[in-house]
Amino acid sequence: MKVNVDEAHSLLYPRPVVLVSCVDSKGKRNIITLAWSMPVSFDPPMLAVSIGFRRESYRMIMESGEFVVNVPSSKLVSEVLLCGTISGRDFDKFKEAKLTAASARRVRAPIIAECLAHLECKVEKAIEAGDHMVFIGRVLEAYAEEDFAERKKEVLLYLGEEKFTTSL
Ligand SMILES: Cc1cc2nc3c(=O)[nH]c(=O)nc-3n(C[C@H](O)[C@H](O)[C@H](O)COP(=O)(O)O)c2cc1C
C-alpha cells in the first residue's frame, strides 16, 4: 500500500493522547489536545511536545515557558475531542469541557484534576520543525493517581481522524 507522504504520520498511530495545560503572562489558561508527544531524556528527565504555530497554546507556551502534560483516561474522550477542536482564542476550554483547573506544584500553569497523571514541565528548548514548534520540556514534578499502574489500560490512544482506542 503506497501512502502519500503528507499522510505518513498516520502510519505511526495509534499514539497516546495527552491534554497539555498552559497559561499566558496575563493569567489566561488553556488546554490543547496532543497526539505528538514523547519522552526524550532520562537524565535530566525531558519530554517533547509538538505544537502548530497557529495554535493559541503555542503563543501561550512561548510566553510562559512552561506547560503541564496531563494523561486523560478513556472516560474523557469527548473532552479530549473538544479541546482538540476549539481554540482557546475563542473559548475558555476549562469551562466548555467542564474540566477542573487545579494548582500545579512547580509551575504557574494549572493541572487538569480529572486526568490520571500530571507532568509539570519548564521549556528548555524550542525547536522549529516545519509548521510546528517542538518544545523540549524538563520535567520538574510528576505525580499520578495511586492506582495508575492498574489503570494504564484506560489510557486513550489516538487512531487519527476522530477515532480513539484503548489497550483494554
Ligand atoms: C486527538 C487530537 C490530537 C491532536 N494532536 C495535536 C498535536 O500533536 N499538535 C498540535 O499542534 N495539534 C494537535 N491537535 C489539534 C489541536 O488540539 C487543536 O488545533 C486545538 O483546537 C488547538 O487549540 P488552541 O488554539 O487553544 O491551542 C490534535 C487534535 C486532536 C483532536
The ligand as an SDF file (V2000), in Angstrom:
LIG
                    3D

 31 33  0  0  0  0  0  0  0  0999 V2000
   -6.6830   13.6930   19.0060 C   0  0  0  0  0  0  0  0  0  0  0  0
   -6.0580   15.0030   18.6050 C   0  0  0  0  0  0  0  0  0  0  0  0
   -4.6770   15.1290   18.5930 C   0  0  0  0  0  0  0  0  0  0  0  0
   -4.0660   16.3500   18.2630 C   0  0  0  0  0  0  0  0  0  0  0  0
   -2.7020   16.4400   18.2780 N   0  0  0  0  0  0  0  0  0  0  0  0
   -2.1020   17.6480   18.0410 C   0  0  0  0  0  0  0  0  0  0  0  0
   -0.6830   17.7820   18.1600 C   0  0  0  0  0  0  0  0  0  0  0  0
    0.0440   16.8470   18.4960 O   0  0  0  0  0  0  0  0  0  0  0  0
   -0.1520   19.0170   17.8940 N   0  0  0  0  0  0  0  0  0  0  0  0
   -0.9190   20.1030   17.5550 C   0  0  0  0  0  0  0  0  0  0  0  0
   -0.3940   21.1970   17.3370 O   0  0  0  0  0  0  0  0  0  0  0  0
   -2.2760   19.9820   17.4460 N   0  0  0  0  0  0  0  0  0  0  0  0
   -2.8760   18.7960   17.7020 C   0  0  0  0  0  0  0  0  0  0  0  0
   -4.2370   18.6760   17.6210 N   0  0  0  0  0  0  0  0  0  0  0  0
   -5.0340   19.8580   17.2410 C   0  0  0  0  0  0  0  0  0  0  0  0
   -5.2170   20.8550   18.3940 C   0  0  0  0  0  0  0  0  0  0  0  0
   -5.5610   20.1820   19.5930 O   0  0  0  0  0  0  0  0  0  0  0  0
   -6.3390   21.8500   18.0130 C   0  0  0  0  0  0  0  0  0  0  0  0
   -5.9490   22.5750   16.8700 O   0  0  0  0  0  0  0  0  0  0  0  0
   -6.7350   22.7930   19.1340 C   0  0  0  0  0  0  0  0  0  0  0  0
   -8.0160   23.2940   18.8390 O   0  0  0  0  0  0  0  0  0  0  0  0
   -5.7560   23.9380   19.3240 C   0  0  0  0  0  0  0  0  0  0  0  0
   -6.2020   24.6990   20.4170 O   0  0  0  0  0  0  0  0  0  0  0  0
   -5.5870   26.1100   20.8230 P   0  0  0  0  0  0  0  0  0  0  0  0
   -5.7480   27.0470   19.6560 O   0  0  0  0  0  0  0  0  0  0  0  0
   -6.4350   26.5300   22.0090 O   0  0  0  0  0  0  0  0  0  0  0  0
   -4.1580   25.9060   21.1940 O   0  0  0  0  0  0  0  0  0  0  0  0
   -4.8700   17.4640   17.9310 C   0  0  0  0  0  0  0  0  0  0  0  0
   -6.2700   17.3290   17.9290 C   0  0  0  0  0  0  0  0  0  0  0  0
   -6.8550   16.1200   18.2730 C   0  0  0  0  0  0  0  0  0  0  0  0
   -8.3540   16.0080   18.2810 C   0  0  0  0  0  0  0  0  0  0  0  0
  1  2  1  0
  2  3  1  0
  2 30  2  0
  3  4  2  0
  4  5  1  0
  4 28  1  0
  5  6  2  0
  6  7  1  0
  6 13  1  0
  7  8  2  0
  7  9  1  0
  9 10  1  0
 10 11  2  0
 10 12  1  0
 12 13  2  0
 13 14  1  0
 14 15  1  0
 14 28  1  0
 15 16  1  0
 16 17  1  0
 16 18  1  0
 18 19  1  0
 18 20  1  0
 20 21  1  0
 20 22  1  0
 22 23  1  0
 23 24  1  0
 24 25  2  0
 24 26  1  0
 24 27  1  0
 28 29  2  0
 29 30  1  0
 30 31  1  0
M  END
$$$$
